[in-house]
């Protein structure tokens, strides 16, 4: 069983930055992949970034050049650095890990971009 605890969401003005954190209870070395999804009001959940264990990373076109995923293995923590935020980035953000054969999700953290 893997538990993911997210933090770092909040209200930010357009053009601002936030860093989301996702602390995992298990070791990163046992995970096949990890990443972040988001769900905006009235919309389907979408992939923000997916990173394989080898480090191959795929970002959604809408966040390329603005968002960056990183990990701190010593703390079993995944980060999502979000820069130049736009109102359309407003959503609940969920981290996940693929521990094979199951995918685990965080509880979600709200990000609101508004002036």
N, C-alpha and C positions, 0 to 999 in steps of 0.2 A: 504494500500500500504506500502510495506517494502522496504527500500533502504539499500543496502550493499555496503560499500566502503572499498576496500582492500588496503593494503600497506605492504611494507617490502621485496618485491622481489629484485632480483639483481644478480650480478655475484659473485660466490664464488668458491674457489678451492676445489677439492676433499678432503673430511675429515673435511671440514668446517661446520659452522652452520649458520642458518638464522631463524628468527622468523617472520612469517606472521601474520598480524592483519586484522580483518574484523569487522568494526563498523556497527552495525545495528541501524536503525531508530526506530524500535519497541522494546517492552519489551520482554526479553527472556522468561518470564513466560507465554507468549501467544504462544510460539513456541512448536511444537510437537517433532521436531528433528533438528539437524544442523550438519554441517560437511564440508569436503573439497573434491573436485575432482581435477583431473589434466588431461591435454591433451598435449601429446608430439607431435612433428611434425610428420605428417603422420600416427598417431595412433588415436584410439578412446579414448574418454574421459573415465577415470576410477575412481573408488572410492578410495580415500586415507584413509579417516576415516569417520565414521558415529556415531553420538552420539544421543541417545534418551533423552527425557526430564527427564527420570528417572536416567540418567547417564550411562546407558549401552553403552559401546563403542566397536566398531568393526574396526580394522585396516586392511588394505591390508597386505598380507604376506610380500610383498616387503619392507614395511616400519616399520614393528613391531620391537620394541626395539630401533628405531632411531627417530621416530616422536611421538609427544605428542600433543593432543588437550586439550585446556583449555579454560575457560571463565572467564570474569570479569563482573559479573552481574551489578555492579554499573555503568559500562561504556557501557553495552550492546555490548561487544566486544568478539569476538572469536579469539583465537590464535592457531597457528600451529607452535610448536617448532620443527625444523628439525636439527638433529645432524648427524654427520658422513655422510655428503652428498656425493652422488655418481654421476658420469656423467649421469647415467640412470634416475636420478631424474629430469633432465632438462625437463621443461614443463611449460605451463601456469597453474597456480593454481587458482581454483575458490572456494570461500566459498558459502554455501547455507544454507537456513533455510526453514523448512517445517512449514508454518504458517497455514496449513489446511484451505481451500481446495487447496491452491496454494503453489508452491515452488518458492522461490525467489533466484536469483543468483547475486553474485558480478560480477564486470567487468573483473576480472582476473588480475593476476600479474605474470610477467615472472620471473622464477627462472632458472638460467643457472649455471651449475656446470662444470667448465673447468679449466685446468691448463694453 
